[in-house]
Amino acid sequence: MSKKPTLARATKSKAGEPAYWLLKSEPDAFSWDDLKAKGKAGEPWTGVRNFLARNNMKAMKIGDLGFFYHSNIGKEIVGICKVSALAHPDPSDDTGKWECVDVVAVADMPKPVTLVDVKGTPALSRMSLVTSARLSVQPVTPEEWRTLCKMGGLDPRKL
């Protein structure tokens, strides 16, 4: 029986180490290239309308790292982003219920990691991307982070 994703999974990193996340975006709405084009200004991660995903963003700290995942089209991790502003009111929300963080692009994933690759890797079988595929902002454990960076051709110690 698989566990539901929880906030606590992402916060179990060593002292001084960032927490890790996965943020999904449909590339025809906002792509990795769009985030890179924003430069150091970054972009608010707006439009999230799921309470667990919102709470995940509220748990984020400046400097936390995230995989940028193209959903629907491509279904692959294509880059690494970093949280540059703490949770704040989502400017696309008129109700005042929703919050977002700001993120900036950090690095391309040299070899994009597909959902098929993730599902085919036993060490990732409990990852939120596998167990809660629809959640748009997900925690990633440090072990999952290292595995995915290696699969994508990145050295996580150099990020």
Secondary structure, DSSP 8 states (H G I E B T S, - for coil): ------HHHHT---TT---EEEEEE-TTTS-HHHHHHTGGG-EE------HHHHHHHHH--TT-EEEEEETTTT-EEEEEEEEEEEEEE-TT-SSS--EEEEEEEEEEEEEEEEHHHHHT-GGGTTSHHHHSTT-SEEEE-HHHHHHHHHHTT--GGG-
